[in-house]
């Protein structure tokens, strides 16, 4: 069985390349249990030279799109008749036949052009009875609206949209949170709280972000204005843009804080989006792009999987700044952690180096099919980290007048036990925070309104999201703590005393709203965490990550246990929901990519036994005391399903 490897105690990062044969095997190459792929932090690599030596990041020198190597950018700035006045477009000399579908759409009409057309598209949707009936507008409705953070759910729920906001560092004011709730309340008609049916609701994402679901294009201008009036927008939140800026969820209150990341995430976002008005300088990247600022010793920000990760570090003179790592990605065909760029910059120059990295990627990143190979790490494969760094350094010097320094000394500790974010805890100023588990990272309007009230009445008036999809209420004074706990206990489904399995559960959207998912991740994740918590006690939190397809939005590679949605035949030969199981992933100082454990495990009648065996033998789960869990009704968390009740009765009975 899976035996922990002694090397897991080592430190620093390693690059992880999965085999390209078969979806599941390419997703994470099968490995012998006990030999997980470790982060460079755990391998001891501390510099670019070591990265090159060990991982061959010197580059091939071959540009996959042109024979000019890496001397000529693949895009150019052109004037464009829009409110922004210009766009970056791929040069005409390139072979459009090799473009991905998305690149062809962008070439035909830039994504940012949709910024001026929302009212027109909404009027057309009202005229014809919905976005799904807008013949001739498919590229605008299904692709370009993503530049406004609006995603048509054309496969699962045609005519409805998801809106993804920009929430730097995961912090929203209670007013913004409540306004979001009021919008989804408009579409939450039956209020059945079932994670199998479509209705108005909201999800917290793995990038400390909020997504609203069930919205109609006909009403979008009104919703857009309502949110903009609160100071928040969804500009450039989708497609080939930089995703939400991630920071320390305890920023400003963390007893072990290294850097307060809030101002950096805010300012980076403002520059990136031109204060929410749209910025064509960064609106045509080759693919999505992730950025985070590390402020915690525990690495709550998950820097390993970002395209740019800012690590707090000191130079030789003891001045604080940032070490830069680049290229991290988790995809269906490749899993790699970020690699050092051998760069230290002063704290104040974070934007200059970030802008330089993003524009080099914009100018030289790949645009041809397969689209999966358009991420930054693939450019690093061919350009090589040294040449990429050279081009970044040129642009950095042009912006600052300074040379780019080599890597400094990180202030992130090599070993750090992870503070539990859930529950009631003391802040560094003596006040308190309450961390609440949100089952399935799913929020409903009534819960959001109650939590907004709690933040305003007892806390600092903000709602703080985590990358695990949970909520923190910060800056609660001692004299208000008991009342705040009582108010928190009244919020339906949420809990500040969750079980060890519940608080370690992370999930993607699933097939309730996503057409690519093969399983219902949210409903299943809530049910299985409740069943495991009903039967077992845990010595440590087990992170169980669910994702519905190889796109791995649920980040199954870094879960203690990762569950990748698939299909398998049941006893009657009928295809049903199943998962491929991976074990051994990790985060923070224990960063690692998990390995294959078992394929095609049916959810309905096999998965619980498999999870039980892994949790008992690998993670030390023990049966609860006799009588714990009882029988009774099935848990309510993810919506009732008969087989779950039968299974729960069987499980809790077995505990006796």
C-alpha positions in Angstrom: 0.0 0.0 0.0 1.0 3.7 -0.1 4.0 4.2 2.2 5.2 7.7 3.0 8.6 8.4 1.5 11.3 9.9 3.7 12.2 12.4 1.0 8.9 14.1 1.7 10.6 16.1 4.4 13.0 17.8 2.0 12.6 21.4 0.7 12.2 23.5 -2.5 10.7 22.8 -6.0 10.7 20.3 -8.9 9.1 20.6 -12.3 6.6 17.9 -13.1 6.0 16.6 -16.6 3.3 14.1 -17.1 3.3 11.6 -20.0 1.3 12.5 -23.0 -0.3 9.1 -23.7 -4.0 8.9 -22.8 -6.1 11.4 -20.9 -5.8 9.9 -17.4 -2.1 8.9 -17.9 -1.2 12.2 -19.4 -3.1 13.9 -16.6 -0.8 12.3 -14.1 1.7 9.7 -15.1 1.1 6.4 -13.3 3.7 6.0 -10.6 4.5 3.4 -7.9 2.7 4.3 -4.7 5.2 6.0 -2.3 7.0 7.9 -5.0 5.1 11.2 -5.5 6.4 14.0 -7.7 7.8 16.5 -5.2 7.9 20.3 -5.4 11.3 21.9 -5.8 10.9 23.3 -2.3 11.0 19.7 -1.0 13.8 18.6 -3.3 16.2 21.4 -2.2 16.5 23.3 -5.6 17.1 27.0 -4.8 18.3 28.6 -7.9 17.8 28.9 -11.7 21.2 27.2 -12.3 20.0 24.2 -10.3 16.7 24.2 -12.1 18.4 24.2 -15.5 20.8 21.4 -14.4 18.1 19.2 -13.0 15.2 20.0 -15.3 16.9 21.0 -18.6 15.1 24.4 -18.7 17.8 25.8 -21.1 15.2 25.6 -24.0 15.2 24.0 -27.4 15.7 27.2 -29.3 12.9 26.1 -31.7 9.9 28.4 -32.0 6.8 26.3 -32.8 5.1 29.0 -34.8 7.8 30.7 -36.9 11.3 30.2 -38.2 12.4 33.6 -36.8 13.2 32.0 -33.4 12.4 34.4 -30.6 13.5 37.6 -32.2 10.2 38.9 -33.6 6.9 39.1 -31.6 4.0 37.2 -32.9 1.5 40.0 -32.1 1.3 43.7 -32.9 -0.5 46.7 -31.6 -3.1 48.1 -34.0 -5.6 50.9 -33.9 -9.2 49.6 -33.4 -12.5 51.4 -33.5 -13.5 50.8 -29.9 -13.7 52.8 -26.7 -10.1 51.6 -26.0 -8.7 52.7 -29.3 -6.3 49.8 -29.9 -5.9 46.1 -29.5 -3.1 43.5 -29.8 -3.7 41.1 -32.6 -1.8 38.2 -34.0 0.3 39.1 -37.1 -1.1 38.3 -40.5 2.0 36.5 -41.6 1.1 33.5 -39.3 -0.8 30.6 -40.6 -4.4 31.1 -39.5 -5.3 27.5 -40.5 -3.2 26.3 -37.5 -4.9 28.7 -35.1 -7.1 27.3 -32.3 -10.8 28.0 -32.5 -10.4 30.7 -29.9 -7.6 32.4 -31.7 -9.6 32.5 -34.9 -12.5 34.2 -33.0 -10.0 36.8 -31.6 -8.4 37.4 -35.0 -11.8 38.0 -36.5 -12.8 40.5 -33.8 -10.8 41.2 -30.6 -12.4 40.1 -27.3 -12.2 43.5 -25.7 -14.5 44.9 -28.5 -17.4 43.3 -26.6 -16.9 45.9 -23.9 -19.0 48.3 -26.0 -21.7 45.8 -27.0 -23.2 44.5 -23.8 -26.4 46.7 -24.0 -26.9 45.7 -27.7 -26.5 42.0 -27.0 -28.8 42.2 -24.0 -31.5 43.9 -26.1 -31.2 41.2 -28.8 -31.6 38.5 -26.1 -34.8 40.2 -24.9 -36.0 40.4 -28.5 -35.6 36.8 -29.3 -36.3 35.3 -25.9 -32.8 34.4 -24.6 -29.1 34.2 -25.5 -29.5 30.6 -26.7 -31.8 31.8 -29.5 -29.4 34.5 -30.8 -28.6 33.1 -34.2 -25.6 34.7 -35.8 -24.2 36.0 -32.5 -22.7 32.7 -31.3 -19.1 33.9 -31.2 -20.0 37.0 -29.2 -22.3 35.1 -26.8 -20.3 32.0 -26.3 -16.7 33.4 -26.5 -16.2 37.1 -26.5 -18.5 37.8 -23.5 -16.0 36.0 -21.4 -13.8 39.1 -21.6 -16.5 40.7 -19.5 -16.4 37.7 -17.1 -19.7 36.3 -18.6 -19.9 32.6 -19.4 -22.9 31.3 -21.4 -23.9 27.8 -20.0 -24.9 26.7 -23.5 -24.6 23.0 -22.9 -26.1 22.4 -19.4 -28.4 25.4 -18.9 -28.8 27.3 -22.3 -29.7 30.9 -21.9 -28.2 31.3 -18.5 -24.8 32.7 -17.5 -22.1 32.5 -14.9 -20.5 35.8 -13.9 -16.9 35.6 -12.6 -15.8 38.7 -10.7 -12.4 40.2 -9.9 -11.9 39.9 -6.2 -8.2 40.7 -5.4 -7.0 38.8 -2.4 -10.4 37.2 -2.1 -11.9 40.1 -0.1 -15.3 41.6 -0.7 -17.2 44.2 1.3 -20.4 43.1 3.0 -22.2 45.5 0.6 -20.6 43.8 -2.5 -21.4 40.4 -1.0 -25.0 41.3 -0.2 -25.6 42.8 -3.7 -24.3 39.6 -5.2 -26.8 37.7 -3.1 -29.6 39.9 -4.2 -28.8 39.2 -7.9 -28.8 35.4 -7.6 -31.9 35.6 -5.4 -33.7 36.8 -8.5 -33.0 33.4 -10.1 -33.4 31.2 -7.0 -37.1 30.4 -7.5 -37.6 27.0 -5.9 -35.0 27.4 -3.1 -34.5 23.6 -3.0 -30.8 23.8 -2.2 -30.2 20.7 -4.3 -26.8 20.5 -5.9 -28.1 18.5 -8.8 -30.6 21.0 -10.2 -29.9 24.4 -11.9 -30.9 27.5 -10.0 -29.5 30.9 -8.9 -26.6 30.4 -6.6 -22.9 31.3 -6.2 -19.7 29.4 -5.9 -16.4 30.3 -4.3 -13.5 29.3 -6.5 -10.0 28.0 -6.0 -8.7 31.5 -6.8 -10.4 33.2 -3.9 -13.1 34.4 -6.3 -16.9 34.5 -6.5 -19.0 33.2 -9.4 -22.7 33.9 -9.7 -24.9 31.3 -11.6 -28.3 31.3 -13.3 -28.2 34.8 -14.6 -29.8 35.9 -17.9 -28.2 38.1 -20.6 -31.4 40.0 -20.9 -30.8 41.4 -17.4 -27.1 41.7 -17.5 -26.7 45.5 -18.0 -28.7 46.0 -14.8 -26.7 43.4 -12.8 -23.4 44.8 -14.2 -24.3 48.3 -13.0 -25.4 47.1 -9.6 -22.1 45.5 -9.0 -20.1 48.3 -10.5 -21.9 50.7 -8.2 -20.4 48.7 -5.3 -16.9 49.0 -6.7 -16.4 45.6 -8.2 -16.4 44.3 -11.8 -15.8 41.2 -13.9 -13.7 42.9 -16.6 -11.1 40.5 -18.3 -12.1 37.8 -15.8 -12.3 35.0 -18.4 -10.7 33.6 -21.6 -7.1 34.6 -22.4 -6.6 37.0 -19.5 -4.9 37.1 -16.1 -7.1 35.4 -13.5 -8.0 36.6 -10.0 -5.0 37.8 -7.9 -4.5 35.4 -5.0 -3.1 36.5 -1.6 -3.0 35.5 2.0 -6.5 35.0 3.3 -5.3 36.3 6.7 -3.6 39.3 5.3 -3.3 42.0 7.9 -4.2 39.8 10.8 -2.0 36.7 10.5 0.1 36.2 13.6 2.8 34.8 11.4 2.4 37.2 8.5 5.4 37.8 6.2 3.8 40.5 4.0 0.4 42.0 3.9 -0.7 41.0 0.3 -3.9 43.1 0.1 -2.4 46.3 -1.4 -0.3 44.4 -3.9 -3.2 42.3 -5.2 -5.4 45.5 -5.4 -2.9 47.6 -7.2 -1.9 44.8 -9.6 -5.5 44.3 -10.5 -6.1 48.0 -11.0 -3.1 48.3 -13.4 -4.0 45.1 -15.1 -7.6 46.2 -15.9 -7.2 50.0 -16.1 -9.2 50.3 -12.8 -11.9 48.1 -14.1 -12.3 49.9 -17.4 -10.5 47.3 -19.5 -6.9 47.2 -20.6 -6.1 45.9 -24.1 -2.4 45.7 -23.2 -3.1 42.4 -21.4 -6.4 41.3 -23.0 -5.0 39.0 -25.7 -2.6 36.6 -23.9 -2.1 33.2 -25.5 -4.0 31.5 -22.7 -5.1 32.1 -19.1 -2.5 33.3 -16.7 -2.4 32.9 -12.9 -0.6 35.3 -10.4 -0.3 35.2 -6.6 1.5 37.1 -3.9 2.8 35.0 -1.0 2.2 36.6 2.4 1.9 33.6 4.7 4.5 31.2 6.1 2.1 28.3 5.4 1.8 29.2 1.7 -2.0 29.4 1.8 -1.7 31.0 -1.6 -0.6 27.8 -3.4 2.2 29.6 -5.3 3.5 26.4 -6.9 0.7 26.3 -9.5 0.9 30.0 -10.6 2.4 31.5 -13.8 3.9 34.2 -11.6 4.5 33.6 -7.9 5.9 36.4 -5.8 7.8 35.0 -2.7 8.9 37.4 0.1 12.7 37.5 0.1 15.7 39.7 1.1 18.6 40.7 -0.9 22.2 40.7 0.3 21.7 44.1 2.0 18.7 42.7 3.9 16.2 44.7 1.9 12.7 43.1 1.5 11.5 42.3 -1.9 10.3 39.4 -4.0 11.8 36.3 -5.5 10.0 35.3 -8.7 9.0 31.9 -9.9 7.2 31.3 -13.2 5.3 28.8 -15.3 3.3 26.6 -12.8 0.4 24.8 -14.3 -2.1 21.9 -13.7 -3.8 20.7 -16.8 -5.2 17.6 -18.4 -1.9 16.8 -20.3 0.8 18.3 -18.0 1.4 19.0 -14.4 4.3 21.2 -13.4 5.2 23.4 -10.5 6.6 26.9 -11.0 10.4 27.2 -11.6 12.7 29.9 -10.2 13.5 32.7 -12.6 16.7 33.6 -10.5 15.2 37.0 -9.9 14.8 39.3 -6.9 13.1 42.7 -7.2 12.4 45.4 -4.6 8.9 45.2 -3.1 7.9 48.4 -4.9 8.8 47.0 -8.3 6.4 44.1 -8.3 4.3 45.6 -11.1 7.3 46.3 -13.3 8.5 42.7 -13.3 5.0 41.3 -13.6 4.3 43.6 -16.6 7.5 42.5 -18.2 6.7 38.8 -17.7 3.2 39.2 -19.0 4.1 41.2 -22.1 7.0 38.8 -23.1 4.5 36.0 -22.8 1.9 38.0 -24.8 4.4 38.7 -27.6 6.0 35.3 -27.9 3.6 32.7 -26.4 2.1 30.1 -28.8 -1.2 30.5 -30.6 -1.4 27.4 -32.7 -3.2 24.2 -31.9 -3.2 22.3 -29.6 -4.4 25.0 -27.4 -3.2 23.0 -24.3 0.4 23.9 -25.4 -0.2 27.7 -25.3 0.5 28.0 -21.6 3.7 29.8 -20.3 5.6 26.6 -19.4 5.5 25.5 -23.0 7.1 28.7 -24.1 9.8 28.2 -21.4 10.5 24.7 -22.8 11.6 26.2 -26.1 12.8 29.7 -25.3 14.5 28.5 -22.1 14.4 30.3 -18.8 17.7 32.1 -19.4 16.5 33.7 -22.6 13.0 34.4 -21.2 14.7 36.1 -18.2 16.9 38.2 -20.5 13.9 39.5 -22.4 12.0 40.2 -19.1 15.1 42.0 -17.7 15.3 44.3 -20.8 11.7 45.4 -20.3 12.1 45.7 -16.6 15.1 48.0 -17.0 13.2 50.1 -19.6 10.5 50.6 -17.0 12.6 51.1 -13.9 16.1 52.1 -15.0 17.4 49.3 -12.9 19.0 45.9 -13.5 17.1 42.8 -12.4 18.9 41.2 -9.5 19.5 37.5 -9.0 17.5 35.5 -6.5 17.5 36.6 -2.9 17.0 34.7 0.4 13.4 33.6 0.8 11.8 34.5 4.1 9.3 31.6 3.7 10.3 28.9 6.2 11.4 25.4 5.0 9.1 23.7 7.5 5.9 25.1 8.9 2.9 23.4 10.5 -0.3 24.7 8.9 -2.7 26.8 11.1 -6.2 25.7 10.7 -8.2 28.5 9.1 -11.6 27.0 10.3 -12.9 27.8 13.7 -12.3 30.6 16.1 -8.7 32.0 16.4 -6.8 34.9 17.8 -5.3 37.5 15.4 -2.0 39.2 15.8 -3.8 42.3 17.2 -5.7 40.3 19.9 -9.0 40.4 18.0 -10.5 37.2 16.6 -11.4 35.6 13.3 -14.0 33.0 12.6 -13.4 30.6 9.8 -16.5 28.9 8.3 -16.7 25.9 6.1 -19.0 26.3 3.1 -20.1 22.8 1.9 -19.2 22.4 -1.7 -18.1 26.0 -1.8 -21.7 26.7 -2.8 -23.5 29.8 -1.5 -27.2 30.6 -1.6 -28.7 34.0 -1.3 -30.1 33.7 2.2 -26.7 32.4 3.5 -24.9 35.3 1.8 -27.2 37.9 3.2 -26.9 36.5 6.7 -23.1 36.4 6.4 -23.0 39.9 5.2 -25.0 41.0 8.2 -22.6 39.1 10.5 -19.5 40.8 8.9 -21.1 44.3 9.3 -22.4 43.8 12.8 -19.5 41.9 14.5 -16.5 42.1 12.2 -14.7 44.6 10.0 -17.5 44.7 7.3 -15.7 42.4 4.9 -16.1 38.8 3.8 -12.8 37.0 3.1 -12.7 34.0 0.8 -10.0 31.2 0.8 -8.7 29.1 -2.1 -10.4 26.1 -0.4 -13.8 27.8 -1.0 -14.4 28.8 2.6 -15.2 32.1 4.4 -13.4 34.0 7.1 -14.8 36.8 9.2 -12.0 39.0 10.5 -11.4 41.6 13.2 -14.1 40.5 15.7 -13.4 42.0 19.1 -13.6 39.9 22.2 -16.8 41.5 23.5 -18.6 40.6 20.3 -17.2 37.1 19.8 -20.0 35.1 21.5 -22.7 37.0 19.6 -20.8 36.5 16.4 -20.5 32.8 17.0 -24.2 32.6 17.7 -24.9 34.5 14.4 -22.5 32.2 12.5 -24.3 29.1 13.9 -27.6 30.4 12.4 -26.3 30.4 8.8 -27.8 27.4 7.1 -25.3 24.5 6.2 -22.2 26.5 7.0 -20.1 25.6 10.1 -17.1 26.9 12.0 -16.7 23.4 13.6 -16.6 21.2 10.5 -15.4 17.6 10.4 -11.9 16.8 9.2 -13.1 15.5 5.9 -15.6 18.4 5.2 -13.1 21.2 5.7 -10.5 19.4 3.5 -12.9 18.9 0.6 -12.3 21.0 -2.6 -14.4 20.7 -5.7 -14.9 22.1 -9.2 -18.3 23.2 -10.6 -19.3 19.7 -11.8 -22.0 18.7 -14.3 -24.7 20.7 -12.5 -23.5 23.7 -14.5 -20.4 22.6 -16.6 -20.9 20.7 -19.8 -17.4 19.2 -19.7 -17.8 17.5 -16.3 -18.6 13.8 -16.3 -19.8 13.7 -12.8 -21.7 15.8 -10.2 -18.7 16.9 -8.1 -20.4 19.3 -5.7 -23.3 17.1 -4.6 -21.1 14.0 -4.3 -18.3 15.8 -2.5 -20.6 17.1 0.2 -22.3 13.7 0.7 -19.1 11.8 0.9 -17.4 14.2 3.3 -20.5 13.9 5.5 -20.4 10.2 5.4 -16.7 9.9 6.1 -17.1 12.4 9.0 -20.0 10.4 10.3 -17.9 7.2 10.5 -14.3 8.3 11.2 -12.2 10.5 13.4 -9.1 12.1 11.9 -5.7 13.0 13.4 -5.2 15.4 10.5 -7.2 17.1 7.8 -7.3 15.0 4.6 -7.7 17.1 1.5 -10.0 15.3 -1.0 -10.1 17.2 -4.3 -12.9 16.5 -6.8 -12.8 17.4 -10.5 -15.2 16.5 -13.2 -12.9 16.3 -16.2 -9.2 16.4 -17.1 -9.2 20.2 -17.1 -8.8 19.8 -13.4 -10.4 23.0 -12.1 -10.6 21.1 -8.8 -6.8 20.7 -8.7 -6.9 16.9 -8.0 -3.1 16.7 -8.6 -2.4 18.4 -5.2 -5.0 16.7 -3.1 -4.1 14.2 -0.4 -6.7 12.2 -2.4 -7.7 13.3 -5.9 -10.9 12.2 -7.6 -11.0 12.7 -11.4 -14.5 12.2 -12.9 -15.0 9.5 -15.5 -17.6 6.9 -16.5 -17.7 3.1 -15.8 -20.1 0.3 -16.3 -22.2 -0.9 -13.4 -23.3 -4.5 -12.7 -26.0 -4.2 -15.3 -23.5 -3.0 -17.9 -24.9 0.6 -17.9 -22.5 3.5 -17.8 -22.5 5.4 -14.6 -20.5 8.1 -12.7 -17.1 7.0 -11.6 -13.7 8.4 -10.6 -10.0 7.7 -11.1 -8.3 8.0 -7.7 -4.9 9.6 -7.1 -3.0 9.8 -3.8 -0.1 11.6 -2.4 -0.5 15.2 -3.5 0.4 18.0 -1.2 0.4 21.8 -0.8 2.7 24.4 0.9 5.9 23.1 2.3 4.7 19.5 1.5 4.0 20.4 -2.2 3.7 17.3 -4.4 1.7 16.0 -7.3 -0.2 12.8 -6.6 0.1 9.5 -8.4 -2.4 7.0 -9.8 -4.0 4.7 -7.3 -7.0 3.1 -9.0 -9.0 3.8 -12.2 -12.8 3.6 -12.9 -14.1 3.4 -9.4 -17.9 3.6 -9.4 -19.2 6.4 -7.2 -22.5 4.7 -6.3 -21.3 1.4 -4.8 -17.4 1.3 -4.7 -16.0 4.7 -3.9 -16.8 4.9 -0.2 -15.0 1.6 0.5 -12.0 2.8 -1.4 -11.8 6.1 0.4 -12.2 4.4 3.7 -9.3 2.1 3.0 -7.0 5.0 1.9 -8.0 7.2 4.9 -7.5 4.4 7.5 -4.3 2.9 6.1 -2.5 6.1 4.9 -4.0 8.9 7.0 -4.8 7.2 10.3 -8.5 7.5 10.3 -10.2 5.6 13.2 -13.7 4.5 13.7 -15.9 6.7 15.9 -17.0 5.5 19.2 -19.8 2.9 19.2 -23.1 4.5 18.4 -21.7 7.6 16.9 -23.3 8.7 13.7 -26.5 6.6 14.4 -28.8 6.0 11.5 -31.5 8.4 10.7 -31.9 10.6 7.7 -29.3 11.2 5.1 -27.3 14.4 5.3 -29.0 17.4 3.7 -25.8 19.1 2.4 -25.8 18.3 -1.3 -29.5 17.5 -1.9 -31.3 14.3 -1.1 -30.6 11.2 -3.2 -32.0 7.8 -2.1 -28.9 5.8 -2.6 -27.0 8.2 -0.3 -29.4 7.5 2.5 -29.1 3.8 2.0 -25.3 4.1 2.0 -25.3 6.3 5.1 -27.4 3.7 7.0 -25.0 1.0 5.9 -21.9 3.0 6.8 -23.0 4.2 10.2 -24.3 0.8 11.0 -20.9 -0.7 10.2 -19.3 1.7 12.7 -20.9 -0.3 15.5 
